[in-house]
């Protein structure tokens, strides 16, 4: 057993790793404690119960997703540059290769869990609103365009989770094609 005191963040990160590797069924106190080489008591020190832990994971994912997306909107100066950058943000959202599959894992979890589904809907809504705003800035008001760009981004994130390849160039090319066809 570990003698290092674990923080709630340690548990949440372990939860993300377990979700990616084994799916939502792995998000239980005993299984996570085994993986962290500690006791369930440490888990319950930080979380009232497993649903509270799940909520903490969702809150972290939602906050991180919103923050990264908002940050992506401030990176570049022109609307075209911002659109290209934002179009790539989901696929590039994770900090490490092992986390590239987090977005698809959260989405898979959402298929069987209403609370997770609601969190995903909130994040999707924010992202779609910002894509629509950027497209409007460029004089493109067709909401199907933002949906196509966003769906491609989600699909690329899923693909990257399986093959580990980056899709920046492919997503950038999609944005360039949209702009060439509609601008």
Secondary structure, DSSP 8 states (H G I E B T S, - for coil): ---S---HHHHHHHHHHHHHHH-GGG-SHHHHHHHHTS-HHHHHHH-SSHHHHHHHHHHHHHHHHHHHHHHHTTS-SSHHHHHHHHHTTTTT--SSGGGTTHHHHHHHHHTT-HHHHHHHHHHHHHHHHHHHHHHHHTT---HHHHHHHHHHHHHHHHHHHHH----HHHHHHHHHHHHHHH-
